[in-house]
Amino acid sequence: MVTHLPQPQSAQPQSADAAIHALIAEELGVKAWQVKAAVELLDAGSTVPFIARYRKEVTGTLDDTQLRELEERLRYLRDLEDRRRTVLEAIAAQGKLTPELEAAVVGADTKSRLEDIYLPFKSKRRTKAQIAREAGLEPLADALLANPQLEPEREAAKYLNAEHSIDDASAALAGARSILVERVSQDPDLAETLRERLWTQGRMVSRVKKGQELEGHKFKDYFEFSQVPSGMPGHRVLALLRGENDGVLELDLAEAEPADDDALAAARGRYENAVATCLGVAERGRPADSWLVQTAQIAWRSRILDRLSNDLRGRMFAQAEDEAVRVFAANLRDVLLAAPAGNRATLGLDPGLRTGVKVAVVDGTGKVVTTDTVYPHAPVKKWDEALVTLERLARQHGVELVAIGNGTASRETDKLAVQLIKSLAASGGPTLQKLVVSEAGASVYSASALAAAELPGMDVSLRGAVSIARRLQDPLAELVKIEPKSIGVGQYQHDVTAAKLDRSLDAVVEDCVNAVGVDVNTASPALLARVAGVGPLLSENIVAYRNENGPFAKRADLKKVPRLGAKAFEQCAGFLRITGGAEPLDASSVHPEAYSVARKIVAAARGAAVSSLDPQAFVDGTFGLPTVRDIMSELEKPGRDPRPAFAAATFSEGIEKISDLKPGMILEGTVTNVAAFGAFVDVGVHQDGLVHVSALANRFVSDPREIVKSGQVVRVKVLEADPERKRISLTLRLDDEPGTEGGSGSRGGGRDRGERGGDRRQGERSQRGPAQQAGQGASGRNAAPAKGSPAKAAQGKAAPKAPVNTAMAEALRRAGLGK
């Protein structure tokens, strides 16, 4: 039941939770009461899709993107609070928790600041400073610091201690220096100040290791490189770290540009002066001044710089990781929400040479009707026999679509499909449409327990052909069976924290599945498991109940599924569809709790357009205006699918390998991956080309996804093709000239071509990225979307209409719901 959450009328003393809510609200640009309401729903077990769709009044219409950001930030801040309590307890246990120190701990707003404060109190191995304190040298350090008029050697002679091996003045001074170095290096305010200065003014420097010039050639751009840490793109940070991990590069953090000796010396002096100021020392000609200033210099060079370097490397990685995860998640969303070809019989071809082309025919529901293997290519070369087999299968099963995997022998198999289509057309057979689709992750699925359960007794190699056919029919329904990391649209995915990436990608999959909705009577367990509130166990129970009792007649029957209780039903019911059942509204996105409102709206419409009604008239104490508007929108256009209309790229005949590409060629292709530095496009030559971010539009582009999205069909011009290095440079600006400034091959070619992640098929699989078939996304100015692509809308033409679930729409119309 939806209830309105009143906004707080008066300010109360802020608890830790209230402070967290206020901070998140400020960061998201929303009200604190909205965050509090969302947190309460999340803590009570509600899912993000459910909250975003069915609890809009409660949260003030926070959308799924805001809720995901809120959820991630909440996790960080709660971890920070847990760590804060641990730190306070640890310091208190040592008897050192003063009111000032407690206030500093409570006021720490980041984990790094909290650890700066806690550093002096951490349990650690015995340091040189600790050993010096045990030898009684701390008074010497304090004396020289308090009175630089003292002569260090003479003063140190008073602290000789044979028991602790302090046999001369130099040993005593060394111990005193260790104490001062440790003391100043643990000052949290100094660390924070110098950390920020290094972040904005320092240089991350990389050099090639001796003897690694040839082996590490892919990191050539970083052999002599430096850049300000704060301005470094995430993909570059990850490239540097990978180069270091591969033993090719040496990384260092410098105070200034290392090539400029004068600037570097001046910058280093400023940092050392800051340390000296913190210690309260300066060179004024007093006996101890030189020793104290040198102590500050040693503290900077031997302790503080190293520590801050590690801190900033962690910070750089964290930001780069966030960017990589964001890019991967955005690309994954585009791929999952790619346009479905629909319920049409499909012939799936998984290309291969020596092992043959694996063949699978699936009917309009995705059910496998037959499989085979043909050997049209070398070394067997049974071309005609393969053609006869495929023609027979197409006729026998009413095939409408041919899905060709994009691996090794893809273009050769594409030629076979072309001849098949011509042969059928000439003999009055069915009209076929062929498309090259991604086979990324197909090998992962084929060998999985899920595939074994779905396709028992089928050879593993043939399961790949089934997956290729099904992902053309409905990419979302098929790709949810594959681990998101294996779908092949990531950027340095193997270099980021696995748990963080998995959490983000799982959220994307969940959001996509619930945005589209799921037919509970046909969905696989893998698809059902992604529905809000369901999960793997309940999905298996739903399928088992369906198999035993037949199709669900109404949503309410879901309550009969073992272990599917009231909470789970509340979360999942609105996202599960039942077409042709006893209750027409069960085929819609209207939640069962709101059926009464939907019926009132239908009754008030009396056959007229729902849009003619005033939504405010149906608002009551339970359902607010956002929910009523959603219901009216669903009733007005039942069966809507949020995914774009189906479109596909047509590869140019005769363009099959990189050597076939010539500068100036204009080709049609499919965007396979979007990274921070540009977009990769499949033009049908087994190697994706790169459209550098500078070649996406005739304007500055901060985020390539402003211009293109994974799966979008575009027209590109070839700037440069390098078969030896397997690099292709492309541009979306069709007026660019190869080799000219702004359209140069080196600029568009992209040094970051190797900076892609993703699954790569084993054996006879190319290194090219996935080729999705959908045309979607917006085009920037002067970008060149292909004919028929939704991106044409950006150039003044209407975009194709969104696909519609016709069965659901018809069921609702018969019940008088919708036009």
N, C-alpha and C positions, 0 to 999 in steps of 0.2 A: 504494500500500500504506500502510495506517495504521500508524504506529508511535507508541508512547508516548514522551513527552518528559520525562525525569526533571527534577525540580526541583533547582536548584543546592544543593549541600551546604555550601558555605562561601563567604563573601563574598570577592570579588576586587576589586582596585582598579577603580574605575568609569571606564570609557572614556566618550566622548561618547555612544555608542549606549546603553551601560548606563544612563547618567544619563537619557537620553530615555525608555528603557523604564520606569525607576523612576517618573519624573514622570507618564507616561501611566497607569501602573498606579494611582498614588495618585488621579489625577483620575477614573478609571473605577471605583475601588473594587474592583480585582482584584489578582492577584499579578503581580509583575514577570516571572516565568517564563511566564505566560500571554501577556503582551504580547510578550515576546521570541519566543515560538513563532509568534504571529500575524504579526509583522513578517517573520520568516524565510520564512513561507509566501507572504506578499504579495510580498516581494522575489524569490522564486523563480518568480513569475508566476501564482500561484493567485489566483482571484477570491474576492470576499467571499461570494457565495452558496455556492460550493463549500466554502470553509473552514467557514462556519456550518453547513452540512448534513452534510458528509462528513468533517470533521476535528475533531469535537467532543472526542475524547480528547486530541488534540495541544494544543488551546488551552484545555482545561478548560471546554468548552461556552460559549465566548463566542458570543453571538448576532449576527445581522446588524446590529442597531442599534449594539451595542457596537463591532463591527468597523468600521462606517462612521465612528463617532466617533474611533476609534483611527486610522483611515486619514487623516482630516482633520487631526487633531492631529499626527500623525507628519509630515505634509507641512509644517506650520507650524514645528515644532521643527527639522526638517532644514534648512529655509530659514534659520532663526535661526542654526544652526550654520555654514552656509555664509557668512552675513553676518559672523559672529563671526571666522571665519578671515580674511576680507577686511579687516576692521577691524584685526586684529592685525598683518597684513602691512603695511597702509598706515602704521600708527603706527611700526612697526619700521623701515620704509624711511625715515622722517623722523628716525630716531635718538632717538626720544622715548619708547620703550617701557620704562618702569620696572617692577620687580616689582609695585609697588602698582597701577599702571595695568593691567597684565596681569591681576592678580587681579580687578580691577573688571570688566574686559571679560568674563573667563571667568564671573564670577558674575552677569552680566546675564541675567535670566530672561524678558525681553520685548524685542521689537524697539524699542519706544519708549525703554526704559532703555538699551539698547545705543547707540541714536542720540544720546541725551543725553551719554553718555560720549565718543562719537566727535566730537561737534559741534566742539570747539575745534581738531581736527586735520584737519577736512575742507578739501579744496581749494575755495576760494571766490574770488569777485571781491574786489578791493581795497576794504576797508571804511574808514570814517572812522578807526576805531581803528588799522588797519594803516598808513594814511597818517600818523597821529600818531606811531606808533612810528618810522616812517622819518624823521620830523622830530626824533627824539630826545626825545620828550615822556614816554616811559614812566617815566624816573626822577622826573619831576615828580609823576606820579600816585602812584608808590610813596612818595615823600617825604611828600606830604600825607596819605596813608592811614596811614603809619607814625607821623606826628607831627602831630596836629591842632593843636598849639600854633603851627605855622607860619601866617603870614598869607598866604593864597592869592595875592593880587595881587603882593605883594613877592616871593614865591618864584617865581611864574610869570615875572617880569621877567628872571630868570636864563636863561630858555630861549627867548629870541627867536631866530628863524632866518629871515633874509630869503630865503634860497635856497628854503625850503619855505613861504614866505608866512606865517610866524609873526611878524607885525609888531608885535603888542602883547600885553599880558598876558592880555587876554580871549580872544584866539585860542589862546594857549598853554593856558589853562584849559579851553577848549572841547575841545581835542585830548586833554588828560589825562582829561577826563570821558568822552569816547568810549571811551578805553581801559578805564576802570573799569566803564562800562556793559556793554561787550562781555564783560569778564571775569566779572562777576557773573551775567550772563544765560546764560552757558555752564556754570554750576555745575550738575552733574547732580543732586546731592542736593537743592539748593534747588528745581530744576525739578520733581523728583518730589514733593516735599512740597507745593508750591503747586498743582501739577496735581491732586493728590488732594483738596486743600481746595476748589478750585474745582469739582471734580466733585461733591462732596457738599454744598457750601454756596453755590456761585455760582448764577447765574440765566442761562438762555438766554432772551434777550429778542427778540421780533419785533414789528415795527410795519409798518403799511401804507405803501407809498410814496405820496407825494403824487400825486393824479390817478389812482390805480389802484383807488379804492374800488368803482367800478361794475364795471369789467372783471375785477377779481379777487374778485368776491363769493363764489366758492366757498371762498375762504380767510378768510372773514369772522371765523371764530372765532379767528383768529390776528392780527387787526389790532392788538390791544393784548394781548399775551400774554407771560407769563414763567413759567418752571418750573425747578426744580433739574435739572441735566443727568442726574444718576444716577437720578432717578425718572421720567424721561420715557419713555412707551411707544414702541416702535419705529415704529409707524405714524404717530405724531405727529411724530417726528423727520423721517421721510421726507416728510411733508406740509409741514413748515417748509422743508426743503431744496428741495422742488419749487416752493414759493411764491417762494423766493428766485431759483431758476433761471428762473422765469417772469416775473421782474421785478416781482412784486407786493409781496413782503415784504423788509424789511431785517432782518437777523439780527445780534445782538451778544451778547457774553458779558459780564455784569456781575458784580461781586463780591457784590452783594446785590440785594434787590428794588429796582428803579430808581425806583419810585413813592415809596419812603420815603427822603427825602434824608438824614435823620440816620443811618439804618441803613446806607445806601450809603457815606456818608463814613466811618463807623466801620469798616466792613469794609475799605474801601480803605486806611485807615490801618494796619490789621493786616497787610495784604499788604506795604505799603511798609516797615513795621517789620521784617518778616521778611527783606526784601532788605537793609535796613540792618544787621541782625544778621549776615547772611552776610558782608557787607563788613567787619564789625567796627567800625561807626561808630554814634554816638549824639549827640544834642544835649546837650552839657554846658557850653556857654558858651565853649568854646575857639574861637580865630579861624577854624579850618577846619571846624568842626562843621556850620555851616549849609550850606556848600558841599557837604560830603560827604553830608549827609542829603538835600539836594536831588538829588544825583546818584543816590541810591538810589530816590527818588521817580520820577525821569525813567526810570531803568532799568525800573521796574515798568510805568509807563504806556506807554512808547514801544517797549519790546522784549519784556519777559517776558510781559506780558498778551497781546500779539498772538500770540506764539509758542504759548503755552499754549492760547489760544482755538482756533488751528488744530489743535493736538493733540487737544483735547477734541471739536471738531467731527468730526475723523476717528474718534475713539473712539465717539462717539454714532452716527455712520454705521455703523461696523463692527458695533456691537451691534444696531442697527436692521436692518442687512442680514442678520445672522445670524437674527434673528427672522423677517424676511420670507421668507428662503429656507426656514427651518424650516416656516413656515405653508404655503408653496407646496408643499413636499415632502409634508407631511402630507395636504393636500387632494388632491394628485395621486395619492398612494397610495390614498386612499379611492375616487377616481374610477376608477382602473385596476382596482381589485379590486371594483368594483360587480358586482352579481349579473348573470350572463348569462341572457338569455331562453332560450337553448339553440338546438338545431338544428331550427328551425322556419321554414318558408317565410315570408318577410316582405316586405311591401309598404312601400317607403320613399317618403315624400312630402316633397319639399323645397319649402316654400311660397313663393309669390310672387304679386304682383298683376298688374301689366302684363305681366311676362314669363311668367306662367303657373306652374302647379305641376308641378315635375319629378317624374317617377314612375320607380321602379325596382323590379323584383321579383327577389329573390334566393332561391335554394332553401335547403334546410337546411344545406348546406355553405358557403353564402355565394357560390355561383356566380350570376352575373347571367344571368337567363333572358329578360328583356325590359325595355325602357325605353319611356317615352312622355312626352308633355307634355299637360296638360289646362288649360283656361282657365275655371274656375268663377267667378272673381271679377271685379270691375270692373277695367278697362272692358269686357272681352269678355263676361262673364256667361253663359258656356255651362255652366250648372250641371247641367242634366239630361244633356247630352252627356258631361260629365266623369263623372257618376255611372254612366252606362252603361258607359263605358270601364273604370272601376275595378272594377265588378261583374264584367265579363267577365274581366279579368285575375285577380281573386281566385278565380273558379270554375275557370278554365283551369289555374292553377298551384297550387291547393290552399293558398292563403294562410291563415295562422293569426294573424299579427301585422301590425299597421299601425304603422309608426314615423313620427311627424310631427316635422319639425324645428321648433325653437322661435323662428324668425325672424319677419320681417314676414309677416302673413297667417296666422300659426300658428293663432290661434283660429278664423278663418274656415275654414281647412282642417280643423280639428278638427271643426267642424260637418258638413263634407262627409263625414268619416269616420264620424260618428255616424249619418248617414242611410244611408251604405253598409252599416253593420253591421245596421241595422234592415231595410233592403231585402233583404239576403241572408237574414236570419233569417226574414222573412215568406215568402220563396220557397223555403225549404228548402236554402239554400246553406250554405257553410262558416261556422262560428262564428268571428268575429274578435275580437281584443282590440287596442285602440288605446292607444298611449302617446306622449306628447310627450317627445322626447329632445333632448339638446344637439346643436347643430350647430356649436359652437365649434371652429374649426380646420378645418372641412370645406372652406372655400375654399382654405386652405393646401394641404390634401391634393389637392384637385381639380386644382390647377395644377402639382403636383409631377411630377418625372420618374418617381417610383414609381408614381403613378396612371396616367401615360401607359403605363408598362410593363405594369401590371396590367390596364388597361382600354383597350387600343390602339384607336384609331379612334372612341372614344366622345367625344361632345361634353363639354367641360369642365363645363358646367352640370349635365349628367346624372350626372356622377361624384359630385357632392354627395349626390344621392338614394341612390346605392349605399352611400356611406359611412354615411349616416344609418340605413339598414336594417341594415347589418352591425354597427354599434356597439350596436344593440339586441340582436342575437344574441349578441355577445361583445365587450363594451367593450374589454377588454384587447387582444385580437387586432387590433382596428381602430385603437384610439388609439395603438398603438405606431408606426403609420405617420405620425403627426403629430408635429412638433417639440413637446416637452413644454410649452414656453412658450406655445404657441398653444392649449392646451386650456382656458384661461380660468379657472383657479382660483387665480390669484396675487394677491398684495398688494403693490402698488408694484413689480411685477417689472421695469419698465423703468428703475427708479431704482437697481437694485443691479448689482453687478459681473457682467457677462455670463458670464465664465468660471466664477465660483464658482457661479452659479445653474445653469448647464449641467451642471457636475460633480455637483451635488446631485440634480438632476432625472434625469440619466442613471442615477445610482445607484438612485433609486427605481424607475425603469422596469425596470432589471435585476433588482432584488430581487423585484418583483411578478411578472415573467414567470417567473422561476425558482421562485417559491413555488407557482405554479399548474402549471408544467410545459407542455411543448409537444409536440404530435403531429408528429413529424418528417416524416410522409408527407402532411400537409395544410397545414402552416404556410407562411405567406408568407415571402419573404426578410427582410422588415422584422421579423417576429416572431422568426425564427431568429437574426437578428443580435443580438438582446438576450439570447440564451442564454449562460450563462457559458462563456467560452473560445471562442466562435464568432466573432462580429464580422461586419462587412459582407462581406468577401472570402469567408470560409468559408461564409457563408449562401448566397451566390450559387453557390458550388461544390456545396453540398449539393443545392440545387434543380436545378442542371444535371445532376448525377449521377442524381437522382430522375427527371427527365424522360427521360433517355437509357436508364436501366436498369430503370425501374419502381419501385414502392414498396420501401422497405427491409424486408427480411424479419426482420432482427435487428439489434440495436445494434452488434454486431461489424462489420457491413457498413459502418458509418460510417468505419472505418479505410481503406476503399478510396477514399474521397473525396480528390481531389487536395489536398495541403497540409494535410490534417487528420491531424496526427501524434499521437504518444502523449500528449503533454502536453495538447493540445486535447481529445483523446478523454477523458482523465481528468477534465478540467474539465466537459465538456458531457454526458457519457453519462447521468448520473443524472437530468438534467433533460429529456432527449429521450425521448418515449414512442413505442412501436410497438404498436399494437393489432391483435390477431389474427395476430401473427407466429409465428415458429417457437419463440421462447422466451417463455413467459407472463410471466416476470418483467420482460421488456422493456417491459411496459405499466405498470409500477409505478415508484415513486420509489427503489426499491432500486438501489444502484450496482452495476454488473457486478462490481466487485472484491469485493463481499459476497454474491454469489449462493450461494457454498458455505454460508455461515451461514444464509441464508434456506432452503435445502433441508434443512439439519439441523433447523431449527425445524419445517418442514412435516412432516418424517418423524417427529419426536418427538410432534407433535400427534396423528397418526394419525386425522385427521378430527375431533378434538375442537377446542374453541375455543383459539386461540393464546394468548388471555389467561390460560388456566389454567396455562401453563408458567412456570417460574422463569427470567427472563432471565439471571440470573447463571450458569446452567448452560451458556450458550453463549459466555461471555466467554473469550477466549484472548489470547495475546500480541500478536495483530494487531488484533482488534476488541474494544473496551471496552464497558462497560455502556450508555453513551448510544447508540452505534450499534446495539447489539442491540435496545434498546427501540424505536428508530425503525423497525427492520426488522419487529419484531413488530406495531407499530402499523399499519404499512402492510399487512401480510398480513391483519390482522384486519379492516380496513376498506378494501379495495382500491377505487381509483377516486375517493377523496375529492377534493373541490374545496374549497380554503380560502375561497372566496368565499361570501357569504351567499345565502340563497334569494331568488328573484326576487319583487319587489314593486313597485308603482307607485302614484303619487298620482292621485287622481281630482279633477279640477278641477270646481268648482261651476258648474252651468249658469247662464248669464246674467251671469256675472262675467268680463268680457272686457277691461276697461280700468280704469285707476286710478279714474276717476269712478264706477265701479260699486261701489267698496268703501265700506263705511260702518263707522264705529266700532262695535265690539261684535260684528261678524261673526266666526264661527268657520269657518275654511277648512282644507282639506287642501293641503299643498304639499310641495315637495322642496327640501331644503337644497342650494344650488348652490355655496356658497363659505363657508368659515369663516375669519374674520380675528381678530386679537387683540382687537378691540373688539366682536365679536359674530358673528352668522351671517346670511347672506343666504338668503332663501327665495323660491322661485318659486311663486306662487299662481295663475298663469295669466293675468296681465294685461300681459305684455310688459315688466314692470319688476319687478325683485326687491325685496322688502321686507326691512327690516333688523330682526332681533331683537337689540337691544343686549345686551351681556354681562350687564347688570343685570336683564334680563327673561328670562334663560334658565332660572332656577331660583330657589326661595325660599331661597337660601343664597349665600354669596360664591363666585364662580366665577373662578378665576385663569386658567384656560385654557378657552375655549369648547368645545374638542374633548373636554373631559370630559363634555359634555352631548350634543353633536350632531356629526355628521360629514357631509362632502359626500356627497350621494346619499341621505341618510336621509329617509324620508317622515315628516312630522310634521303635527300639527294646531296651528294658530296662531289667535290672536285679533287682529283689526285694532284698533289703538289710534288711528291717525291716517292719513289718506291725503291727500296734497297734490298734485293733478294738475299744478298750475303748476310746482312745483319738482321734480316727478317723485320724490317721496319717500313711502315707505310705512313706517309704524312698526308693528311686530308684537310679540307676546309669546307665549312658550310657556306662560306661567302663565295658564291659562284663567279663573282667578278674578280676574285684574286687571280693573279698570274703566277705560275710557278717560278721560283727563283727570285721574285721581287720582294722588296721590303714589305712586311706585313703579310706576305704570303709565302715566305721562304720555307723551303723544305726543312731546314734545321729547326726553325721555330715551331712549325707544325708537327714535325716528326716526333717530338716528345722524348726527352731523355729518360722519362719515367715509364717507358713502355713495359719494363720488367716489373713495375710496381703493382702488379695485380695479384689477387689471391684467387682461390677457388679450386674446386675439384678438377682433376684432370683424369680422364679415363685411362685405364691401364691398357697395355698392348697396342692394338691398332687404333689409337686415338690421337687426334691432332692436338697441338698446343693452342689452338684458337679458342677464344672465349665463346660463350653461348650466343645463339642467335634467336632471340624471341620474335614472335610473329606479330605482336600487337602493334598498332599505330596509336600512340597516345602521347599526351604531354603538350605543352605549349611551346611555340617557336618564338625565338627572339627576332628582332629586326634583322632582315637580310639573311636569316637562316633559310635553309632550303628543304622543307619537308616534302616528301614524295607525294605524287598525285594520289589522292584518295586518303591521305593521312589526316587524322583529326587536326594535326597542326596547321592544315590549310585554313582552319578557322581564323588563325591569326593573320591571314593575308586577305581577309575579306569574304571568304566563302563559309557557308554554314558547315558546322561539324556534323558527322553522321550521328543519327539518333542512338541513344544508349540501348543496348539489347534488352528485350523483355521476355520474361518467363511467360510464354503464351498460355500454357496450361493453367498456371495460377491466375493469370488475368481473366481467362474465360470463366474459371470457377467463381471468381468474385463477381463478375458481371452477371452470371446467371442468378446469383444471390442478391442482385440489385446493389452491389457495392462497387462503385467505380463506373466510369463511362462505358 
